[in-house]
Amino acid sequence: MIVAGVSAHAKKGFFAHNGGYEYTLILGIAASAWRSPARVRCHSTRCSAIGWLGTGWGLAAFVFGLAGATLQLTRRQFPAAQKVD
């Protein structure tokens, strides 16, 4: 959502009705909630045996997501400006 918000919506302002980044910001905040749905989806005995529960894994996923977004934003290419004859 960071890449979408910066690439497509940031220059259009905040509000979604103008094409802004409001909706992508809300989706990004909701997705990065600290309470993981893994407790609901994954059987707690199996996940706790592997060690996939806890704040450490949530923080690692958040940092990994930020790193991926940063990589995508630094490598993006802008289309060449078209000349009007």
C-alpha positions in Angstrom: 0.0 0.0 0.0 3.0 2.3 0.5 4.0 1.9 -3.1 0.4 2.5 -4.4 0.0 5.5 -2.1 3.2 7.2 -3.2 3.2 6.2 -6.9 -0.4 6.8 -7.9 -2.1 8.8 -5.2 0.3 11.2 -3.4 0.2 14.0 -5.9 -3.6 14.0 -5.9 -3.9 15.0 -2.3 -5.4 13.3 0.8 -9.0 12.6 0.1 -10.1 9.5 -1.8 -12.9 11.2 -3.8 -10.2 13.3 -5.5 -8.0 10.2 -6.2 -5.9 10.8 -3.1 -4.1 8.4 -0.8 -6.7 8.3 2.0 -8.0 4.8 1.2 -4.5 3.3 0.7 -3.4 4.8 4.0 -6.4 3.3 5.9 -5.7 -0.1 4.2 -2.1 0.0 5.1 -2.8 0.9 8.8 -5.3 -1.9 9.0 -2.9 -4.4 7.5 -0.1 -3.5 9.9 -2.2 -4.0 13.0 -0.1 -5.7 15.8 -2.7 -8.4 16.5 -1.9 -11.0 14.0 -4.7 -13.1 12.4 -2.3 -16.0 12.6 -3.7 -16.8 16.0 -7.1 -17.4 14.3 -5.9 -19.1 11.1 -3.1 -21.2 12.5 -3.7 -23.9 15.1 -2.0 -22.5 18.2 -0.2 -25.7 19.0 1.4 -26.0 15.6 2.3 -22.4 15.3 3.7 -22.1 18.8 5.8 -25.2 18.3 7.3 -23.6 15.2 7.5 -20.2 16.9 5.6 -18.1 14.4 3.5 -16.3 17.0 4.5 -13.1 18.8 5.4 -9.5 18.4 8.9 -10.3 17.1 7.4 -12.0 14.0 5.0 -9.1 13.5 7.8 -6.6 13.7 9.9 -8.6 11.3 7.1 -8.7 8.8 6.6 -5.0 9.1 10.3 -4.2 8.6 10.4 -6.7 5.6 7.4 -4.9 4.1 8.9 -1.5 4.5 12.2 -2.8 2.9 10.2 -4.2 0.0 8.3 -1.0 -0.5 11.5 1.1 -0.4 13.1 -1.2 -3.0 10.1 -0.9 -5.3 10.0 2.9 -5.0 13.7 3.4 -5.6 13.7 1.1 -8.7 10.5 2.5 -10.4 10.9 4.2 -13.8 8.9 7.1 -15.0 7.6 7.3 -18.6 9.4 9.7 -20.9 7.6 13.0 -21.5 5.7 13.1 -24.8 6.5 15.9 -27.1 3.6 17.8 -28.6 4.2 18.9 -32.2 
